[in-house]
Amino acid sequence: MPGFADDLDNRMARLAPHACGVALATVDSLRRVDLRAGDGPLFMELNLKIEKSSGLVENPARITVAHGGHPGPTLGTELIDEAIP
């Protein structure tokens, strides 16, 4: 007979299948960062006040609103250290 913990594990696996932890937090500050002029993203940066957590918590957290301009070249690692003429 499955218990509450088993049910919670199943719900968490469905809600956040790639999560490495869970946190209860409040948003301490919020700012809009627009790096699109340099091909970066537009994102909201949230500084969190962590009340309780298990596992890894990213702070600040970022929510991407819009992706930036052009992606960089996709060079193989063998070409990264070579000088470009």
C-alpha positions in Angstrom: 0.0 0.0 0.0 1.7 3.3 -1.1 2.0 6.0 1.5 2.1 9.7 1.4 5.8 9.9 0.7 5.4 7.6 -2.4 2.6 9.8 -3.7 4.7 12.9 -3.2 7.6 11.4 -5.0 5.3 10.5 -8.0 3.9 14.0 -8.1 7.3 15.6 -7.9 8.6 13.4 -10.7 5.7 14.5 -12.9 5.9 18.3 -12.0 9.7 18.7 -12.1 11.3 15.6 -13.7 14.8 17.2 -13.9 14.8 18.9 -10.5 17.7 18.3 -8.1 15.9 19.8 -5.1 12.8 21.8 -3.9 12.8 25.2 -2.3 10.3 27.4 -0.5 11.3 31.0 -1.2 10.1 34.5 -1.4 11.2 37.0 -4.1 13.5 39.5 -2.4 14.1 41.6 -5.5 13.3 41.6 -9.2 15.1 43.3 -12.1 14.8 43.2 -15.9 18.1 42.6 -17.7 18.2 43.2 -21.5 21.4 41.9 -23.2 19.9 41.7 -26.7 22.0 44.5 -28.1 25.0 42.1 -27.7 23.1 39.0 -28.9 22.2 38.0 -25.3 18.7 37.3 -23.9 16.1 39.5 -22.2 15.5 38.0 -18.8 14.1 38.7 -15.4 16.5 38.1 -12.5 15.0 37.2 -9.2 17.0 37.3 -6.0 15.4 34.8 -3.6 15.1 34.6 0.1 15.3 30.9 0.8 13.0 29.8 3.6 13.6 26.0 3.3 15.3 23.9 0.7 16.6 20.5 -0.3 19.2 20.0 -2.9 20.7 22.8 -5.1 19.0 26.2 -5.3 20.1 28.7 -8.0 20.2 32.2 -6.6 19.6 34.5 -8.4 17.1 32.7 -10.6 16.6 33.8 -14.2 13.4 33.6 -16.3 14.2 34.2 -20.0 11.6 36.4 -21.7 13.1 36.7 -25.2 16.1 35.1 -26.8 18.8 37.3 -28.2 20.0 37.9 -31.8 22.3 35.6 -33.6 23.8 32.4 -32.2 27.6 32.2 -32.2 29.5 29.9 -34.5 29.5 26.2 -33.7 33.2 25.4 -33.8 34.6 22.1 -32.6 36.7 22.2 -29.5 39.8 21.6 -31.6 39.4 25.0 -33.3 38.7 27.1 -30.3 42.3 27.7 -29.3 43.6 28.3 -32.8 44.2 31.8 -34.0 41.9 33.0 -36.7 43.8 34.8 -39.6 
